[in-house]
Amino acid sequence: MDIFEAIMLGAVQGLTEFLPVSSSGHLVLLQKIFGIAEPVLLFDTMVHVGTLAAVFIVLWADIRAILRRIVQPLTGFLILATVPTVIIALLFKDVIEDAFQSAAFLGYSFLFTALALLVSEQVSRRSGNTKPQAAMNWFDSLIIGICQAIAIIPGVSRSGLTLSGALSRRLDRDFAARFVFLLSIPAILGALVLQLKDIAGGESTGTIGRAPIIAGTVTAAFVGFFAIKFMLRIVKTRSLRGFAIYVAVLGILVLADQHFTHFFM
């Protein structure tokens, strides 16, 4: 992987981590298109760290409020929503890594994301009344957490599925978006912790040097900052159906290439 490819992948990560279109799926797809065969799990983790920096910058007011009063319902909901992902990541770490390399279910995962977005939008718009942050309960948090755990699969959007879970529980759209982006903090930190041994030992990098990793990480942070700002506005005022159509078309194209044309898959 050269620096240009790393910047491209970092930009895609920064954009798609917060848009409900699956950052992992787009990274796997672009790696196939670029013909990057070496292990990229460390690179993937580091560009996620770049997006983590963007979350801290944009949502610092929310994060500071949590740090000032750790013992509060929001903290408990974030912890509870993180538990399913931790369990799945620890139990199926090797399977997840293989999924990133093979991309066997990528097309189906994109289609699943599209369906989840469409269903959640229908439920949210049809119900009319929404629940403010004060009305959130443990079951809402658990549903969102299960959605995040499912989104470990490449092609299933973490932001898309967790937003779908939040909207299907009729949470206020502005709070739903902020909760989902706050929830990305422990998820990304968890991925980093799982890779600390590889980072310290210089393993799982393939032939990817430090310069491409740094370039990709910085790019992901820069693009991610604007992506979060954009999504906070979109979720609050617009429908997510456009994103659903995009990932559905992408899923169909990926399946067509996997089964018929074989240009990249």
Secondary structure, 3 states (H helix, E strand, C coil): CCHHHHHHHHHHHHHHCCCCCCHHHHHHHHHHHHCCCCCCHHHHHHHHHHHHHHHHHHCHHHHHHHHHCCCCHHHHHHHHHHHHHHHHHHHCHHHHHHHHHHCCCHHHHHHHHHHHHHHHHHHHHHHCCCECHHHCCHHHHHHHHHHHHHCCCCCCCHHHHHHHHHHHCCECHHHHHHHHHHHHHHHHHHHHHHCHHHHHHCCCCCCCCHHHHHHHHHHHHHHHHHHHHHHHHHHHHCCCHHHHHHHHHHHHHHHHHHHHHCCCC
